[in-house]
Amino acid sequence: AVAPTPLAEATVAECDAKLRALFPQVQASLYFCTGLAAEAAAFTAVADVLGPEPVAFFYAQNGYGGSGQLIADILARGGKLRPRPLAVLGQDAEGRRVTLVDRVLAELSTLAGAPACVFLETPTNPELQPHDFDALMAGLRAYAERWGKRVPVIVDTTLAPLYPVFQKPYAQGWPFVLVKSGSKYLTKGKTTLGVVACAGDEVALAIVERARALGRDADSF
């Protein structure tokens, strides 16, 4: 645990100003001592907000290794998250290209109304696969219409840190949460930083608020 200092508080204030200038839709934001601390709080918060039934957690099988280990080796132990790692690229039996979004939607069709969450790096790391968010959201909205369950989307913008996810038409009226490392782009290497932010959706706000409590308990801000 790192005790807050005047320099740290000033750095966070500066980063918050930058974040809100870049994303005017942001309604709530949190700053953690590392990116993985931010992920740990946000992913756990999803399970707490969507539970008590275990939450199917879809993510790239061969994405960033630290995130995968966090999900499968640590967070899954509590039984609240059910890791559902999926391959990023591949082909079907007829040789047609299959994407991560295709696999998410195929797996979603097997859940029969169970709670779920999708975590995407965009683009994926290291394959650099962009995602068809329009197709993803069409499937998620169809799931919500059929079962009455909205599936939050957590996005790490990896190599596109300024990607305006909250401004996109597909994100409107849906629980999108941004989770990323801000060390390179916000603090310029002065300190490590993990960022969690959302716009005005009530489920996304509940996730961020729960992540706030978890971060406070873990002293990871």
C-alpha positions in Angstrom: 0.0 0.0 0.0 1.2 3.5 -0.9 0.2 6.4 1.4 -1.1 9.4 -0.5 1.2 12.3 -0.7 0.7 15.9 -1.9 2.5 15.0 -5.2 0.3 11.9 -5.7 -2.8 14.0 -5.0 -1.7 16.6 -7.5 -0.9 14.0 -10.1 -4.4 12.4 -9.7 -6.1 15.8 -10.0 -4.1 16.6 -13.2 -4.9 13.2 -14.7 -8.6 13.6 -13.8 -8.7 17.0 -15.6 -7.0 15.4 -18.7 -9.4 12.4 -18.7 -12.5 14.6 -18.5 -11.2 16.9 -21.2 -10.7 13.9 -23.5 -14.0 12.2 -22.5 -16.6 14.8 -21.6 -19.2 12.0 -21.1 -17.4 10.7 -18.1 -19.6 10.8 -15.0 -17.4 8.8 -12.5 -13.7 8.0 -12.5 -11.3 6.2 -10.2 -7.5 6.1 -10.1 -5.5 3.1 -8.8 -1.8 2.5 -8.0 -1.5 0.1 -11.0 -3.6 -1.0 -14.0 -4.0 -4.5 -12.6 -5.3 -3.0 -9.3 -7.9 -1.1 -11.3 -8.9 -4.3 -13.2 -9.1 -6.3 -10.0 -11.5 -3.8 -8.5 -13.6 -3.4 -11.6 -13.9 -7.1 -12.4 -14.8 -7.9 -8.9 -17.3 -5.1 -8.8 -19.0 -6.5 -11.9 -19.6 -9.8 -10.1 -20.9 -8.0 -7.0 -23.3 -5.8 -9.0 -24.6 -8.5 -11.3 -24.6 -11.4 -8.7 -25.3 -13.2 -6.6 -25.4 -15.8 -9.4 -21.9 -16.4 -10.8 -21.1 -14.1 -13.7 -19.8 -15.5 -17.0 -16.7 -13.4 -17.8 -15.7 -13.4 -21.5 -12.2 -12.3 -22.4 -9.4 -13.0 -24.9 -7.6 -16.3 -24.1 -4.4 -14.9 -25.5 -4.7 -11.3 -24.5 -2.5 -9.5 -22.0 -1.1 -12.2 -19.7 -1.4 -10.3 -16.5 -5.1 -9.7 -17.0 -5.7 -13.4 -17.9 -3.9 -14.6 -14.8 -5.8 -12.1 -12.6 -9.1 -13.4 -13.9 -8.4 -17.2 -14.1 -6.0 -17.7 -11.3 -7.1 -15.2 -8.6 -10.6 -13.7 -9.1 -12.2 -17.0 -10.1 -11.3 -18.5 -6.7 -14.1 -16.8 -5.0 -16.7 -18.4 -7.3 -18.3 -15.1 -8.3 -16.7 -15.0 -11.7 -16.7 -17.8 -14.2 -13.8 -17.3 -16.6 -14.7 -17.8 -20.2 -11.5 -17.3 -22.2 -12.0 -17.3 -26.0 -9.5 -17.5 -28.9 -9.1 -14.2 -30.7 -8.7 -15.4 -34.2 -9.5 -18.6 -36.1 -11.5 -20.4 -38.7 -14.7 -22.5 -38.7 -15.1 -25.9 -40.3 -15.6 -24.2 -43.7 -12.5 -22.1 -43.4 -14.3 -18.8 -42.7 -12.7 -16.3 -40.4 -14.0 -16.4 -36.8 -13.4 -13.4 -34.5 -13.5 -12.9 -30.8 -16.9 -11.1 -31.1 -18.2 -14.1 -33.1 -17.2 -16.4 -30.2 -18.6 -14.1 -27.5 -22.0 -14.1 -29.2 -22.0 -17.8 -29.8 -21.2 -18.5 -26.1 -23.7 -15.9 -25.0 -26.5 -17.9 -26.7 -25.8 -20.8 -24.4 -26.3 -18.8 -21.1 -30.1 -18.8 -21.1 -30.4 -15.5 -19.2 -27.5 -16.0 -16.8 -25.5 -12.8 -16.0 -22.4 -12.1 -18.1 -19.8 -9.5 -18.8 -17.5 -8.9 -21.8 -13.9 -7.6 -21.4 -12.3 -6.4 -24.6 -8.9 -5.0 -25.4 -9.3 -2.8 -28.5 -7.2 -3.6 -30.4 -6.3 -6.9 -29.0 -2.9 -7.4 -27.5 -0.8 -8.8 -29.2 -2.8 -9.7 -32.3 -4.0 -6.1 -32.9 -7.5 -7.3 -33.9 -10.1 -4.5 -34.0 -13.7 -5.4 -33.0 -17.0 -5.1 -34.7 -18.8 -3.3 -31.9 -21.9 -2.9 -33.9 -22.3 -6.6 -34.3 -21.4 -7.2 -30.6 -24.0 -4.7 -29.4 -26.7 -6.1 -31.7 -26.2 -9.5 -30.0 -26.0 -8.0 -26.5 -29.2 -6.0 -27.0 -31.0 -9.0 -28.4 -29.9 -11.0 -25.2 -31.2 -8.2 -23.0 -34.5 -8.1 -24.9 -35.0 -11.8 -24.6 -33.8 -12.4 -21.0 -34.0 -8.9 -19.4 -30.3 -9.0 -18.6 -27.9 -6.3 -19.8 -24.3 -7.5 -20.3 -21.7 -4.8 -19.3 -18.8 -4.2 -21.6 -15.4 -3.4 -20.1 -13.0 -1.9 -22.6 -9.2 -1.5 -22.3 -8.2 0.8 -25.2 -4.6 -0.6 -25.2 -2.8 1.0 -28.2 -5.6 3.5 -28.9 -5.7 5.4 -25.5 -7.8 8.3 -26.9 -10.4 6.1 -28.6 -13.7 7.9 -27.7 -15.6 4.9 -26.6 -18.2 6.8 -24.7 -19.0 9.0 -27.7 -19.8 6.1 -30.0 -23.4 5.4 -31.0 -23.2 1.8 -30.0 -22.3 2.8 -26.4 -25.3 5.0 -25.8 -27.7 3.7 -23.1 -25.4 0.7 -22.3 -23.1 -0.1 -19.4 -19.6 0.6 -20.8 -16.7 0.9 -18.4 -13.2 2.0 -19.4 -10.3 0.3 -17.6 -6.7 0.9 -18.6 -3.2 1.8 -17.5 -2.7 5.5 -17.6 1.1 5.4 -16.8 2.2 6.2 -20.4 -0.6 8.5 -21.5 -1.7 10.4 -18.4 1.3 10.5 -16.0 4.0 10.4 -18.7 5.9 7.9 -16.6 6.0 10.0 -13.5 4.0 7.3 -11.6 2.1 4.1 -12.4 -1.6 4.6 -12.7 -4.7 2.5 -13.3 -7.9 4.2 -14.5 -11.6 3.1 -14.2 -14.2 5.4 -15.7 -17.8 5.3 -17.0 -20.5 7.6 -18.5 -24.0 8.0 -17.1 -25.5 4.5 -17.4 -26.8 3.3 -14.0 -25.3 -0.2 -14.1 -21.9 1.2 -15.1 -22.1 3.8 -12.3 -23.0 1.0 -9.8 -19.9 -1.0 -11.0 -17.6 2.0 -10.5 -19.1 2.8 -7.1 -18.5 -0.7 -6.0 -15.0 -0.6 -7.4 -14.5 2.5 -5.3 -15.4 0.6 -2.1 -13.1 -2.3 -3.1 -10.2 0.0 -3.8 -10.7 1.7 -0.5 -10.7 -1.6 1.3 -7.6 -2.8 -0.5 -5.8 0.5 -0.1 -5.0 0.4 -3.8 -5.9 4.0 -4.8 
